[in-house]
């Protein structure tokens, strides 16, 4: 399903200080629903990274026009792009980006996963809440760290 969001007409833009979808992306999100779009983009942050890269390129062009060509329009419009650059640096450092949608709704996507879920269930020590990848590791932990508990459980009735 991720290929549905790889269309070159889709992208993000700045609206004031907010990162918002362009019209094509806004329609795509409406078709797929916000929840599905959030899941797809969270699983494929490289798509969002490309969109953010385009805004970053716009910033570079406007900054050059302002500084080297003394373009007053570019200088006037630079402030929202400078704010975006802070968000973009945070995104590249593993932070989240907020994509504002109509109706005060927001998609939040992170370049790096915020947490990892093990594909194999881990065993957890109930005493110290430490997680282990196998039952053998948990038993060894109990023998080393909580021997009194094992003796209490192993006593015959």
Backbone bond lengths (Angstrom), bond angles and torsions (degrees), N, CA, C in turn:
res aa  C-N    CA-C-N  psi(-1)  N-CA   C-N-CA  omega(-1)  CA-C   N-CA-C  phi
1 X - - - 1.436 - - 1.520 112.02 -
2 X 1.332 116.76 -20.16 1.463 120.08 -177.30 1.523 111.20 -61.95
3 X 1.337 116.80 -28.81 1.457 119.47 -179.45 1.522 112.16 -61.04
4 X 1.326 117.87 -22.43 1.464 121.73 178.37 1.527 111.22 -65.70
5 X 1.326 117.67 -24.62 1.452 121.44 -178.55 1.533 112.32 -101.02
6 X 1.317 117.38 5.15 1.463 120.91 179.89 1.521 112.73 -93.84
7 X 1.309 117.93 6.79 1.462 123.54 178.05 1.527 109.30 -62.95
8 X 1.325 117.31 133.81 1.468 121.10 -176.62 1.532 113.02 -68.50
9 X 1.329 117.53 -16.71 1.473 119.38 178.06 1.523 111.80 -77.56
10 X 1.327 117.37 -16.09 1.460 121.61 -178.92 1.525 110.09 -83.36
11 X 1.316 115.62 147.71 1.449 118.53 177.64 1.513 112.67 178.56
12 X 1.302 114.09 -176.41 1.455 122.32 179.67 1.522 108.71 -116.64
13 X 1.317 115.02 158.32 1.461 121.04 176.51 1.524 108.24 -145.96
14 X 1.300 115.48 168.52 1.459 120.16 176.24 1.517 109.08 -97.55
15 X 1.316 114.71 135.46 1.460 121.69 174.04 1.517 104.82 -127.53
16 X 1.327 115.20 97.98 1.457 118.93 -169.84 1.517 108.04 67.78
17 X 1.324 116.22 -124.66 1.463 120.64 178.74 1.524 112.35 -100.95
18 X 1.316 117.70 7.12 1.463 122.12 -178.36 1.521 111.05 -99.47
19 X 1.322 115.86 146.49 1.460 122.19 171.33 1.525 105.49 -92.42
20 X 1.333 116.56 120.79 1.464 121.86 -176.75 1.525 109.46 -128.51
21 X 1.330 117.75 156.71 1.465 119.72 176.61 1.529 110.41 -74.27
22 X 1.337 116.24 148.71 1.455 117.91 171.89 1.533 108.02 -72.35
23 X 1.313 117.84 174.62 1.470 120.46 -174.66 1.521 112.62 -58.72
24 X 1.326 117.20 -42.07 1.467 120.53 -178.65 1.530 110.88 -63.74
25 X 1.314 116.87 -43.08 1.467 120.56 179.24 1.525 110.95 -68.31
26 X 1.316 116.66 -39.60 1.461 119.88 178.68 1.537 110.68 -60.08
27 X 1.325 116.80 -40.72 1.470 120.65 176.68 1.522 111.26 -65.55
28 X 1.332 117.33 -40.93 1.466 121.56 179.64 1.530 110.67 -63.30
29 X 1.324 116.42 -41.39 1.467 120.47 178.26 1.525 109.93 -64.61
30 X 1.328 117.29 -39.36 1.469 120.95 178.67 1.524 110.77 -63.91
31 X 1.326 117.46 -38.17 1.469 121.23 -179.62 1.529 110.51 -69.21
32 X 1.316 116.76 -44.87 1.468 120.63 -176.18 1.524 113.08 -84.06
33 X 1.277 119.64 -11.92 1.461 128.75 -172.87 1.524 109.71 77.57
34 X 1.293 114.65 152.09 1.458 121.07 -175.89 1.530 111.71 -61.59
35 X 1.313 116.94 -40.79 1.472 121.30 -177.64 1.531 111.79 -63.54
36 X 1.324 116.17 -45.66 1.467 120.03 -179.49 1.527 109.80 -67.41
37 X 1.332 117.39 -42.61 1.462 120.83 178.06 1.525 110.29 -60.01
38 X 1.333 116.84 -43.13 1.470 121.55 178.14 1.526 110.28 -58.77
39 X 1.324 117.19 -46.07 1.463 121.20 -179.09 1.526 111.55 -64.01
40 X 1.332 116.86 -45.23 1.470 120.57 -179.04 1.526 110.35 -62.84
41 X 1.320 116.59 -47.63 1.462 119.67 -177.88 1.522 112.08 -68.91
42 X 1.330 117.06 -31.18 1.467 119.64 176.27 1.519 111.40 -68.68
43 X 1.328 116.45 -35.09 1.466 120.49 178.84 1.525 111.89 -77.91
44 X 1.323 116.98 -22.66 1.471 121.68 -178.23 1.529 110.50 -129.52
45 X 1.338 117.30 67.10 1.469 119.81 -177.26 1.521 112.95 -64.72
46 X 1.325 117.72 -15.77 1.465 119.75 178.54 1.527 111.58 -63.54
47 X 1.333 117.18 -26.65 1.468 120.98 176.20 1.525 109.17 -66.34
48 X 1.331 116.70 -48.85 1.463 121.56 178.81 1.530 109.66 -64.23
49 X 1.322 116.76 -37.32 1.458 121.11 179.21 1.526 110.94 -58.85
50 X 1.323 117.16 -40.97 1.466 120.90 177.18 1.521 111.94 -63.67
51 X 1.331 116.86 -42.23 1.466 121.15 178.57 1.521 111.21 -63.54
52 X 1.324 115.50 -43.36 1.465 119.79 179.41 1.525 110.74 -66.81
53 X 1.322 116.34 -34.09 1.461 121.07 177.14 1.525 111.70 -61.02
54 X 1.331 116.44 -36.80 1.473 119.85 177.64 1.530 111.15 -64.46
55 X 1.343 116.54 -42.33 1.471 119.27 177.92 1.528 109.66 -65.15
56 X 1.324 116.54 -38.20 1.462 120.77 177.91 1.533 109.97 -60.98
57 X 1.327 117.67 -40.91 1.468 121.21 177.69 1.527 110.78 -63.90
58 X 1.341 117.02 -39.32 1.465 120.51 176.37 1.530 109.62 -59.79
59 X 1.327 116.38 -41.98 1.469 120.91 178.90 1.526 110.71 -59.73
60 X 1.320 115.88 -46.16 1.469 120.03 -179.08 1.528 110.27 -61.25
61 X 1.331 116.62 -43.05 1.468 120.43 179.53 1.530 111.14 -63.76
62 X 1.335 116.75 -43.99 1.470 119.91 -179.99 1.528 111.03 -66.68
63 X 1.321 116.97 -38.68 1.462 120.78 179.58 1.526 110.35 -64.67
64 X 1.336 116.78 -42.38 1.471 120.38 177.05 1.525 110.53 -62.76
65 X 1.333 116.49 -44.70 1.467 120.52 -179.80 1.527 110.73 -62.22
66 X 1.312 116.84 -37.39 1.462 120.64 -179.79 1.522 111.08 -71.02
67 X 1.326 116.71 -49.79 1.460 120.59 -173.32 1.528 113.81 -77.42
68 X 1.331 116.91 -41.93 1.461 119.05 -173.41 1.526 113.84 -95.87
69 X 1.325 116.32 -30.10 1.463 119.52 -178.07 1.527 111.84 -104.95
70 X 1.318 116.83 -3.89 1.474 123.12 -178.23 1.526 111.97 51.95
71 X 1.327 115.08 42.22 1.468 121.38 178.63 1.531 108.60 -77.05
72 X 1.339 119.01 112.61 1.468 120.56 -176.49 1.529 113.18 -65.77
73 X 1.333 118.17 -31.47 1.466 120.85 178.75 1.528 109.89 -67.63
74 X 1.330 116.46 -43.64 1.464 120.37 178.81 1.524 110.10 -63.29
75 X 1.325 116.66 -41.34 1.469 120.19 179.51 1.529 110.94 -64.81
76 X 1.323 116.24 -39.87 1.459 120.84 -179.78 1.531 111.19 -64.86
77 X 1.330 117.34 -37.53 1.468 122.05 -176.70 1.520 113.52 -89.11
78 X 1.306 118.77 4.92 1.458 122.40 -175.14 1.527 113.66 -75.12
79 X 1.316 118.02 -30.36 1.466 122.03 -174.76 1.536 113.75 -55.02
80 X 1.342 120.54 -49.58 1.467 119.09 178.10 1.533 112.79 -62.45
81 X 1.321 116.61 -33.72 1.461 120.03 178.64 1.521 111.37 -69.08
82 X 1.323 117.05 -35.18 1.463 119.54 177.17 1.524 110.74 -66.89
83 X 1.324 117.10 -37.63 1.467 120.89 175.12 1.522 110.10 -65.25
84 X 1.334 116.38 -40.88 1.467 120.89 177.21 1.525 110.49 -59.75
85 X 1.324 117.35 -39.72 1.460 120.93 -178.01 1.529 111.61 -59.55
86 X 1.327 117.29 -34.19 1.470 120.66 175.65 1.526 109.72 -63.31
87 X 1.325 116.13 -44.74 1.465 120.85 178.71 1.531 110.43 -65.27
88 X 1.326 115.67 -39.29 1.467 120.69 -178.89 1.527 110.92 -65.39
89 X 1.340 117.39 -40.86 1.467 120.35 176.55 1.528 110.23 -63.11
90 X 1.335 116.23 -41.91 1.461 120.42 177.71 1.528 110.41 -61.64
91 X 1.329 116.36 -43.07 1.473 121.72 177.70 1.531 109.76 -57.67
92 X 1.317 117.56 -46.74 1.463 121.37 -178.49 1.521 112.30 -67.49
93 X 1.329 116.78 -22.56 1.468 121.15 176.89 1.526 112.04 -88.75
94 X 1.332 117.71 5.84 1.462 121.16 177.36 1.512 114.33 102.19
95 X 1.325 117.17 4.85 1.461 120.36 -179.89 1.526 112.20 -79.99
96 X 1.309 114.77 -174.58 1.462 120.98 -178.35 1.522 110.20 -101.32
97 X 1.325 114.01 155.66 1.460 120.81 172.30 1.519 106.37 -120.07
98 X 1.311 116.13 138.71 1.465 121.55 178.61 1.520 108.56 -102.68
99 X 1.331 116.21 124.73 1.456 122.39 177.03 1.521 106.30 -106.40
100 X 1.321 116.24 111.05 1.468 121.55 -175.68 1.521 110.37 -80.52
101 X 1.325 115.37 132.23 1.460 122.79 178.90 1.521 109.60 -115.63
102 X 1.322 117.26 161.83 1.474 119.34 176.40 1.527 110.89 -59.31
103 X 1.317 115.66 153.66 1.464 120.66 179.41 1.509 113.44 77.66
104 X 1.331 117.59 27.08 1.467 122.35 179.57 1.522 112.99 55.93
105 X 1.314 116.92 35.02 1.466 121.91 175.43 1.520 108.53 -103.39
106 X 1.315 116.43 150.43 1.460 120.69 -176.74 1.517 110.19 -139.74
107 X 1.335 115.24 133.48 1.464 121.20 169.46 1.521 106.46 -95.11
108 X 1.307 116.69 133.63 1.455 120.51 177.12 1.522 107.67 -118.84
109 X 1.324 114.74 126.56 1.462 120.68 -177.30 1.518 108.08 -131.00
110 X 1.326 115.42 140.07 1.457 121.69 178.03 1.525 109.14 -115.52
111 X 1.318 115.77 142.08 1.468 120.59 178.28 1.521 110.35 -69.86
112 X 1.302 115.93 -36.17 1.465 122.44 178.59 1.521 108.22 -111.25
113 X 1.329 118.04 144.87 1.462 118.30 176.56 1.520 110.56 -60.54
114 X 1.336 115.45 139.57 1.461 119.85 -179.99 1.517 111.34 -76.30
115 X 1.313 116.95 -25.45 1.450 121.18 175.20 1.519 107.54 -153.89
116 X 1.305 116.11 159.56 1.457 120.71 -179.79 1.516 108.93 -112.46
117 X 1.297 115.35 143.51 1.454 121.20 176.96 1.516 107.34 -113.13
118 X 1.315 116.09 125.37 1.456 120.91 179.85 1.510 110.26 -68.66
119 X 1.338 115.96 139.90 1.457 119.59 178.61 1.522 111.04 -77.64
120 X 1.335 116.52 -24.58 1.451 120.22 175.20 1.513 107.61 -108.26
121 X 1.321 118.09 136.28 1.461 119.12 -177.43 1.528 111.20 -63.94
122 X 1.293 115.55 136.97 1.459 120.96 179.39 1.521 109.26 -98.44
123 X 1.322 115.75 147.99 1.454 120.96 174.98 1.519 107.64 -91.21
124 X 1.321 116.00 143.20 1.459 121.09 -176.04 1.517 110.29 -122.44
125 X 1.319 115.32 137.16 1.456 121.15 175.08 1.523 107.58 -74.54
126 X 1.329 116.76 123.48 1.460 121.18 -178.75 1.533 112.15 -71.00
127 X 1.325 117.10 -19.70 1.452 120.94 -177.29 1.534 111.11 -82.19
128 X 1.340 116.44 -51.87 1.469 119.42 -175.62 1.527 113.61 -111.30
129 X 1.324 117.92 2.81 1.466 124.64 175.55 1.529 113.38 61.68
130 X 1.323 117.63 23.80 1.453 121.46 176.52 1.529 108.16 -83.73
131 X 1.343 117.24 138.63 1.461 121.86 -177.88 1.521 110.48 -98.21
132 X 1.329 115.10 146.29 1.460 121.96 -179.65 1.522 108.75 -131.42
133 X 1.328 116.04 149.67 1.458 121.54 -176.97 1.515 114.03 -78.43
134 X 1.331 117.47 -15.49 1.468 119.15 -179.48 1.525 109.56 -148.98
135 X 1.310 114.38 164.33 1.462 120.38 177.55 1.518 111.49 -66.37
136 X 1.330 117.36 -34.81 1.471 121.31 179.03 1.522 110.72 -61.12
137 X 1.337 116.39 -42.47 1.467 119.97 178.72 1.524 110.56 -64.63
138 X 1.329 117.27 -38.03 1.457 121.29 178.98 1.525 110.79 -66.08
139 X 1.319 118.20 -43.30 1.467 122.02 178.75 1.527 110.01 -62.21
140 X 1.343 117.03 -44.14 1.461 120.89 178.17 1.530 110.32 -60.65
141 X 1.345 116.16 -42.28 1.463 120.97 178.25 1.531 110.39 -59.78
142 X 1.328 117.28 -46.10 1.465 120.57 179.84 1.517 111.00 -62.38
143 X 1.330 117.84 -41.09 1.460 120.61 179.21 1.523 111.57 -63.60
144 X 1.341 116.16 -38.56 1.467 120.48 -178.19 1.526 112.97 -79.41
145 X 1.326 117.64 -42.88 1.468 121.47 -170.05 1.532 114.63 -102.31
146 X 1.323 117.19 -27.09 1.469 120.40 -175.62 1.540 111.08 -133.76
147 X 1.344 118.35 55.94 1.476 120.02 -176.44 1.526 113.04 -65.04
148 X 1.315 117.86 -31.07 1.465 120.15 -179.25 1.526 110.51 -64.53
149 X 1.309 118.05 -35.06 1.466 121.41 179.43 1.520 110.75 -67.60
150 X 1.330 116.63 -38.16 1.467 120.13 179.74 1.522 109.35 -66.14
151 X 1.354 117.25 -42.84 1.467 120.69 179.00 1.513 111.21 -61.65
152 X 1.337 117.29 -39.40 1.455 121.63 -179.90 1.528 110.57 -64.66
153 X 1.323 116.76 -40.40 1.463 121.19 -178.77 1.516 111.07 -74.70
154 X 1.329 118.25 -32.58 1.468 122.05 -175.15 1.526 113.73 -84.95
155 X 1.345 119.21 -8.07 1.464 120.60 -179.82 1.530 111.01 -65.31
156 X 1.321 118.04 136.20 1.467 120.08 177.53 1.526 110.32 -70.04
157 X 1.307 115.37 151.06 1.475 120.72 -179.62 1.482 110.41 -88.65
